[in-house]
Amino acid sequence: MNKIIRYSTICIFVVIIVGYSIYQSRNIVKGPSIIITEPENGTSFNHSSIIIQGQATNSTEINIDNRPIFIDEKGIFKEKYLLSPGYNIITIVAKDKFGRIVQKTLELVYQ
């Protein structure tokens, strides 16, 4: 009877460790992601200075139009951007420590 309890306890312990390892590795497998909270894609502005903000998860670096920007420990970024007159296409790229890249594009109009 003691052997059954011991083997059952070991099996439960192993299952818990394997399950926890899989749960923790989900971010490594998932790769980087970008969520842009402001401004909304397709927005028109009557002033040239805007703020682009959002969150980049699982990222070690992030660029707006090939210019590196600061992200905090939670992946939150907030960057001032100067629009050109007319139609603007802004590219935001995030990269993780394994070299995987994700890209988002903002299309904005400055009238």
C-alpha angles and dihedrals in degrees: 000000000000091000092054092051092046093049091045091051092048091048092050090047092050092048091051092050093047092046092049091048092052091047093051094046094056091093092052092051094042097058128205125330136186127211115187111203098175138062107022116234112263096024121150121219133195092202128059101222116079137161121235113202138168144109133284113198125199089010131135095187139014131194134194110205091342092308116119116235134192122262123186126228090276092051094251117147133187119180134172114232132188115219123214118228111276128006117005128192112196120190120205116192128187125191130192130211091267093057096253112147134204124186135199126188127210119199112199135167126217111197 
